Structure formats: C-alpha cells, structure tokens
Amino acid sequence: MTSEEPLRKILFIGAIPKNADAVRPDLEFREVADTLRHSVQQDRFDLQLRIAARAIDLSRALLKQTPEILHFSGHGCASGIVVEDDYGNAQLVSTDALKGLLSLFAGSIKCVFLNSCYSEAQAMAISQAVPYVIAMNSSVFDKTAIHFSTEFYSALFAGKDIEFAFQYAVAAIGVFNLPGTDIPVIYKNGSKVI
C-alpha cells in the first residue's frame, strides 16, 4: 500500500439482545478478523467493531468512522433490524429510519451488508441511496450466515470486487454443503442483481 491509498474502513455492528434467540455476531466478527489477519492485503483495511450495539452506537459510529462498508450482524425482520436498548433488550430500527440514516452517508458508504434474517426489504430501500446492499431474503442458519460472511470478506480481502465477493460467498456455502445458497441477495443501485 502506498501512503496515498486510504484505508478501506469496515464498520462491524453486532447486536445480541438478551430477550431474543441467540445469534453469534461476536463469533462472526472473530472469523472475519482472522480472515483479514491472514490476508495479503491486511494493511489496506481497517476493521472496527461495535458489539451490543444500540441505535445511538450505530449512528455515532457512522459519524466517527465514515466507513466504506457497514456490516450489521444480528436479528432482522421484514420491518427492520434489531439492535439493543439501554437495558440489553431488543429494539427495532425500522427500514425507513435505517434508510434515512444511511442516506446521509451515501457519499462514503459503498456497501451495506445486512447479515440478518428477512433483511431484503431493507436492502431494496437502502440500495436507492447506497451502491450495494447485501441481505438475506428469509431466515438463515447462524452457521450459514457466518460462513457466508467470512467467505465474502475472504474474497474482498484478496482484492476482488463486491459482486465477485458476493458470488464467491454464495458458491462457498454450497462447497461447505450448508443450506441456504438461495438466501443471500445483492442489490445494486436500487435493483436486485441476478
């Protein structure tokens, strides 16, 4: 990396509300961080973590970090993503609220990765403001979601572009014989990429 090339910032937001089914954003982050540590381009990326994230943690981290990629790991539903409240309980961030917030960062965020169940509605909305949005069109097993994420970043950290990294991660789910190769979706500039 030359001194003129800026670091590619990735902001990893994880939420594990105590009153929701267990998911493992902490394990997913560890796998992604290990993947970065072993990549040949590790000095080109800056991976930041916000775990047990509340809505305010998400918005403030966006202001402070100005990431190229925003990665959310946790629960989702058709009407939004689930973060934590001040007491560790589930709090919904609606699709409209999320789109409104992320639209403010449209000039810097190139990709939003929603590694949460039923997040395609958010992808459709957010992709009108952000070039790429990766999401899940239904419920996804945690193991599948973690492998998909890890393989996406393996390709990205190897210098591949977002669309190739997405396709590589989908193929990897099949190679690992995990269910759900039809669950991840990618939107580009408001349209689903087939």
Buried (B, 14 or more C-beta within 10 A) or exposed (E): EEEEEEEBBBBBBBBBBEEBEEBBBBBBBBBBBEBBEEBEEEEBBBBBBBBBBBBEBBBEBBEEBEBBBBBBBBBBBEEBBBBBEEEBEBBBBEBEBBBEBBBEBEEBBBBBBBBBBBBBBBBBBBBBBBBBBBBBBEEBEBBBBBBBBBBBBBBBBBEBEBEBBBBBBBEBBEEEEBEBBEBBBBBBEBEBBE
